[in-house]
Amino acid sequence: MSDNALYDSFFALHHGLPRQGPGSDTTTRRLLALAGRLPERPRVLDLGCGPGRSALLLAAEAGAEVTAVDTHEPFLAELRESAAARGLDGSIHTLRADMGALPFPDGSFDLVWAESSVFVLGFDKALAEWRRLLAPGGTLVLTECVWTTEEPGPEARAFWEEHYTLRTVAGNAAAAVGAGYHVLGTVPQPESDWDEYYVPLAVHAEAADTTVPGMAEAVAGARTEIALRREHGTDYGYAGFVLRPADPRWHVREETAEDAATVWRVVSTAFGSVDAPSATEADLVDNLRLDADAWLPGLSYVAEAPDGTIAAHALITRCRVGGEPAAALAPVSVAPEYQRTGAGQAVVRAVLDAARLRGEPLVLVLGHPEYYPRFGFERASAYGIKPGFEVPDETMMALVLDGSAALPTGTLVYPAAFGV
């Protein structure tokens, strides 16, 4: 049997499916929300678009101008037909191309999107090759198959070792940070996302004519996947990753013991001024360093200007919610001469990445309600969390770093050094 027969039968089996991998409109919307504010008419590149379920949603709901790329022309034809039927043919442009050899100039897109298709290149290679396509402030959104346990069973491991190398969500997040991205958010996809793919695929497999060359093999492959998911689906799943390249103007790193005096100056002048520094917040940082129950090693970060000057500092320490451990972001400080330059955003994103990689599921912040939502913070009260003192509800915010973890609820208690 020829490879062409297998190829043709595979795509014949998949023709007419609503999507070509696990996903849903709900998941697409969640990922889009995590991408944050977009331009009025964002330029979106949808890679491995298949029949274009995501492309259609992005054009209709985000007002995007979408360039949809796939190697399979029938999928693109199906997308063009769907776009025309919905009045979106002026917003969606199709291109038959290899996602590993894209013809676009650097900085062409505000959003690069790849649901259920990054496996074609591999996660790490995609991060390296697609970064150049993003305009300044642009965002990369991927969904990828991941281990959902540290110890997957032998059946699932044997299957995936033969087909594709999986990592955990944390492993992929660490790879993204190592590749120079910030993780804006991750989305564990529900079982219903698999049903949207596998239920129609099973119907197609049942109706397929297995006398056609290659079709019996295509059907057997689909049924093997579906059975593995049914019997061992707790070992693996799909997850979305929303990533943004780090601002190259700032070098962010963990603080060292030698930074303490400089950090004190940055914090004191940020909350006061160069002429009248405020010791209150700077002493708070020093006191938190001495509190073994509060201090979280590796979660005190600085941002350095190009000349090596420490421009900003951000600290995350241990707090309690309903008696359970959580993490608190405070204080965040930018030296007066570097305020409104992006140094603060850079150091906050870096320390949040560090907290995510450390395994912290939840970070809380008391701060400006027009500033912290850009990092994904929402009202803490929506999660059943409130401080033990009176503040406007919109100023107490929470950021969920691990959507698969059980989150504590109740009263937020800061370390004693905060004095509240």
C-alpha positions in Angstrom: 0.0 0.0 0.0 1.3 3.4 -0.9 1.8 6.3 1.5 -0.5 8.3 -0.8 -3.3 5.9 -0.1 -2.9 6.2 3.6 -2.7 10.0 3.4 -5.8 10.2 1.2 -7.8 7.8 3.5 -6.8 9.7 6.6 -8.1 13.0 5.2 -11.2 11.3 3.7 -12.0 10.0 7.2 -11.5 13.4 8.7 -13.3 15.4 6.0 -16.4 17.2 7.3 -15.5 17.0 11.0 -16.2 20.2 12.9 -12.7 20.3 14.2 -9.5 18.3 13.7 -8.4 18.0 17.4 -9.8 18.4 20.9 -11.3 21.9 21.4 -14.4 23.9 21.7 -15.7 27.5 21.1 -15.7 27.9 24.9 -12.0 27.0 25.1 -11.2 29.3 22.2 -12.9 32.2 24.0 -11.0 31.5 27.3 -7.7 31.6 25.4 -8.7 34.8 23.6 -9.6 36.4 26.9 -6.2 35.5 28.4 -4.5 37.2 25.4 -5.6 40.5 26.8 -6.5 43.7 25.0 -6.0 43.5 21.2 -5.9 46.2 18.5 -9.2 47.3 17.1 -8.7 45.0 14.1 -6.1 42.5 15.1 -4.0 40.7 12.6 -4.3 37.0 13.4 -2.4 34.0 11.9 -4.2 30.7 12.4 -1.7 27.9 11.8 -3.0 24.4 11.0 -6.5 25.9 10.8 -8.2 22.8 9.5 -11.8 23.6 8.6 -11.5 26.9 10.5 -13.6 26.7 13.6 -11.2 29.0 15.5 -10.6 31.3 12.5 -14.4 31.9 12.2 -14.8 32.7 15.9 -11.8 35.0 15.9 -13.0 36.9 12.9 -16.6 37.2 14.2 -16.0 37.9 17.9 -12.6 39.7 17.9 -13.1 41.6 14.7 -9.9 40.0 13.5 -8.4 39.9 10.0 -7.4 36.2 9.9 -4.8 34.6 7.7 -5.7 30.8 7.9 -2.9 28.4 6.9 -3.1 24.7 6.3 -1.5 22.2 3.9 -4.8 20.5 3.1 -6.6 22.4 0.4 -10.1 20.8 1.0 -10.0 22.2 4.6 -9.3 25.7 3.2 -12.1 25.3 0.7 -14.5 24.3 3.5 -13.4 27.4 5.5 -13.8 29.7 2.6 -17.4 28.4 2.1 -18.2 28.8 5.8 -16.7 32.3 5.9 -18.8 33.4 2.9 -22.0 31.9 4.4 -21.4 34.0 7.6 -20.5 37.2 5.8 -16.8 36.8 6.9 -15.2 36.3 3.6 -13.7 39.7 3.7 -12.1 39.0 7.1 -10.6 35.5 6.5 -7.9 34.8 3.9 -6.7 31.3 3.3 -3.2 30.1 2.4 -2.0 26.6 1.6 1.5 26.6 3.2 3.8 24.6 5.4 3.7 26.1 9.0 7.5 25.3 9.2 8.2 27.5 6.1 6.0 30.5 6.4 6.4 33.4 3.9 5.4 36.3 6.2 7.8 39.2 7.2 8.8 39.6 10.8 6.3 41.4 13.0 3.3 40.7 10.7 0.7 39.5 13.3 -0.7 40.6 16.6 -1.8 37.1 17.5 -0.4 33.8 16.3 -2.9 31.0 16.9 -2.4 27.2 16.7 -5.1 24.9 18.2 -4.3 21.2 18.1 -1.6 21.7 15.4 1.7 22.6 17.2 2.7 18.9 17.2 3.5 19.2 13.5 6.6 21.2 14.4 6.9 20.4 18.1 6.4 22.8 21.0 9.9 24.0 21.3 10.5 24.5 17.6 7.3 26.3 17.2 8.2 28.8 20.0 11.5 29.4 18.3 10.3 29.8 14.8 7.0 31.6 15.2 8.3 34.3 17.6 9.6 36.5 14.8 6.0 36.7 13.3 4.7 38.6 16.3 4.4 42.4 16.3 5.6 44.2 19.5 3.3 43.2 22.3 1.9 40.3 20.3 0.8 37.0 21.7 1.2 33.3 20.8 -1.6 30.9 21.6 -1.1 27.2 21.4 -2.9 24.1 22.5 -0.9 21.0 23.1 -1.3 17.4 24.4 0.2 17.1 27.9 0.7 14.6 30.7 -1.8 15.2 33.5 0.1 13.0 36.0 3.7 12.7 36.9 3.4 8.9 36.6 1.4 7.9 33.5 0.5 4.3 33.1 2.5 2.0 30.8 -0.2 1.9 28.1 -0.4 5.6 27.6 3.3 6.0 27.9 4.0 3.4 25.3 1.5 5.0 22.8 2.9 8.5 23.2 6.5 7.5 23.2 5.9 6.0 19.8 4.0 9.0 18.4 5.0 12.3 20.2 6.9 13.4 23.2 4.6 14.8 25.9 5.5 17.0 28.9 3.3 18.3 31.7 1.8 21.7 31.7 4.5 22.8 34.1 7.1 21.4 31.8 5.9 23.3 28.8 5.5 26.5 30.8 9.1 26.1 31.9 10.2 25.6 28.3 8.3 28.7 27.3 9.9 30.8 30.0 13.3 29.4 29.0 12.7 30.4 25.4 12.1 34.0 26.4 8.3 34.1 26.8 6.1 35.1 29.7 3.2 32.7 30.4 0.0 34.8 30.5 -2.1 31.8 31.3 -2.8 28.1 30.8 -6.1 26.5 30.3 -6.7 22.8 31.1 -9.2 21.6 28.5 -12.2 19.7 29.7 -13.2 16.2 28.6 -16.0 17.7 26.5 -13.3 19.2 24.3 -12.2 15.6 23.4 -15.8 14.7 22.8 -16.2 17.4 20.2 -13.5 15.7 18.2 -13.8 12.0 19.0 -17.6 11.6 18.9 -17.9 12.8 15.3 -14.7 10.9 14.3 -16.2 7.7 15.7 -19.3 8.1 13.6 -17.1 8.6 10.5 -15.1 5.5 11.4 -18.3 3.5 11.7 -19.5 4.6 8.3 -16.2 4.4 6.4 -15.7 2.0 3.5 -12.7 0.0 4.6 -12.3 -1.6 1.2 -10.8 1.6 0.0 -7.0 1.3 0.0 -5.7 2.7 3.2 -9.0 3.3 4.9 -8.9 0.2 7.1 -5.6 1.4 8.5 -7.0 5.0 9.0 -10.0 3.7 10.8 -7.9 1.4 13.0 -5.7 4.3 14.0 -8.7 6.4 14.9 -10.2 3.7 17.0 -7.0 3.0 18.8 -6.8 6.7 19.8 -10.4 6.8 20.9 -10.0 3.6 23.0 -6.8 4.8 24.6 -8.6 8.0 25.6 -11.5 6.1 27.0 -9.4 3.7 29.0 -6.4 5.9 30.0 -7.6 9.4 29.6 -6.7 10.4 33.2 -3.0 10.1 32.2 -3.0 12.8 29.5 -5.1 15.7 28.2 -5.0 18.9 26.2 -4.1 22.3 27.5 -3.9 25.8 26.1 -0.9 28.1 26.6 -1.0 31.9 26.1 2.5 33.3 25.7 4.1 36.7 25.1 7.7 37.4 24.3 9.5 39.1 27.2 10.3 42.8 26.8 14.0 42.7 25.5 14.7 46.1 27.1 14.9 44.6 30.6 17.0 41.9 32.1 14.9 40.2 34.8 16.4 37.9 37.4 16.1 36.6 40.9 17.6 39.0 43.5 20.8 38.1 45.2 22.1 38.9 48.7 24.2 41.6 47.2 21.1 43.4 45.9 19.5 44.0 49.3 20.8 47.6 49.8 19.9 48.6 46.2 16.5 47.0 46.5 15.9 49.0 49.7 16.7 52.3 47.8 14.4 51.3 44.9 11.5 50.5 47.2 11.9 53.5 49.4 12.1 56.0 46.6 9.3 54.3 44.6 6.9 54.8 47.6 8.4 58.1 48.5 10.8 60.1 46.4 14.5 60.5 45.8 14.6 63.5 48.2 12.2 61.9 50.7 12.4 58.1 50.6 9.8 56.1 52.5 11.3 53.5 54.8 8.0 51.7 55.6 7.7 49.6 52.4 11.5 49.1 52.2 11.7 47.9 55.8 8.8 45.6 55.0 10.8 43.8 52.4 13.8 43.4 54.8 11.5 42.1 57.5 9.9 39.6 55.2 13.4 38.3 54.3 13.8 37.4 58.0 10.4 35.6 58.3 11.0 32.0 57.3 7.3 31.3 57.2 6.7 34.1 54.8 9.8 34.2 52.6 9.6 32.1 49.4 13.0 31.5 48.0 13.3 32.5 44.3 10.3 34.8 44.3 12.0 38.2 44.9 12.8 39.6 41.4 14.5 42.6 40.0 14.5 44.2 36.5 17.8 45.7 35.3 18.1 48.5 32.8 20.6 48.0 29.9 23.4 49.6 32.1 22.8 47.0 34.9 21.0 49.4 37.2 18.2 47.8 39.2 15.1 49.6 37.9 12.3 47.7 39.6 11.6 45.0 42.2 8.7 42.7 42.8 8.2 40.3 45.7 5.8 37.3 46.3 5.6 35.9 49.8 3.5 33.3 51.6 0.1 34.3 52.9 -2.9 32.2 54.1 -6.5 31.9 52.8 -8.9 30.2 55.1 -5.8 28.7 56.8 -4.4 27.3 53.6 -1.2 28.5 51.9 -1.4 31.0 49.1 0.9 33.7 47.7 0.8 37.5 47.9 2.4 39.9 45.5 3.6 42.9 47.4 5.3 45.2 47.2 5.9 46.1 43.6 8.4 49.0 43.2 9.8 51.0 40.3 12.6 53.5 40.8 11.3 57.0 40.0 13.5 57.5 37.0 12.1 54.2 35.4 8.4 54.6 36.1 6.1 54.4 33.1 8.9 52.7 31.1 7.7 49.1 31.2 10.1 48.0 34.0 7.3 47.3 36.4 5.4 45.2 34.0 8.5 43.3 33.1 9.4 42.4 36.7 5.8 41.5 37.7 5.5 39.1 34.7 8.8 37.6 35.6 8.0 36.9 39.3 4.6 35.5 38.3 6.3 33.2 35.9 8.6 32.1 38.7 5.7 31.5 41.0 4.0 29.4 38.3 7.1 27.3 37.8 7.4 26.9 41.5 3.9 25.3 41.6 2.0 28.1 43.3 -1.6 27.8 42.2 -2.9 31.3 43.4 -1.4 34.8 43.8 -3.3 37.6 45.5 -2.6 41.3 45.2 -4.1 44.5 46.8 -3.6 47.1 44.2 -4.9 49.4 41.5 -7.9 47.9 39.7 -6.9 49.4 36.4 -3.3 48.1 36.5 -3.2 44.5 37.7 -5.9 43.1 35.4 -3.5 43.4 32.6 -1.7 40.4 34.2 -4.9 38.4 34.5 -5.9 39.4 38.0 -9.6 39.4 38.8 -11.7 40.3 41.9 -10.7 37.9 44.7 -14.3 37.9 45.9 -15.3 36.0 42.8 -13.3 33.1 44.2 -14.7 33.4 47.7 -11.6 35.3 49.1 -11.7 38.5 51.1 -9.1 40.2 53.3 -9.6 40.5 57.1 -9.8 44.3 56.8 -11.9 46.8 54.8 -10.9 47.6 51.3 -12.8 48.4 48.1 -13.8 45.0 46.6 -12.2 45.8 43.2 -8.8 46.4 44.7 -8.4 42.9 46.2 -7.5 40.7 43.3 -6.6 37.1 42.6 -4.7 35.4 39.7 -5.1 31.6 39.3 -1.9 30.1 38.0 -3.0 26.5 38.0 -6.6 26.0 36.8 -6.5 22.3 37.7 -5.8 22.9 41.4 -8.4 23.2 44.2 -8.3 26.8 45.4 -8.7 27.9 49.0 -11.5 30.2 50.1 -12.1 32.3 53.1 -10.2 35.1 54.8 -6.9 36.3 53.5 -4.2 36.7 56.2 -1.0 38.4 55.3 2.4 37.7 57.0 2.8 39.5 60.3 5.3 42.0 58.9 2.5 43.7 56.9 0.9 44.7 60.2 -2.7 44.1 59.0 
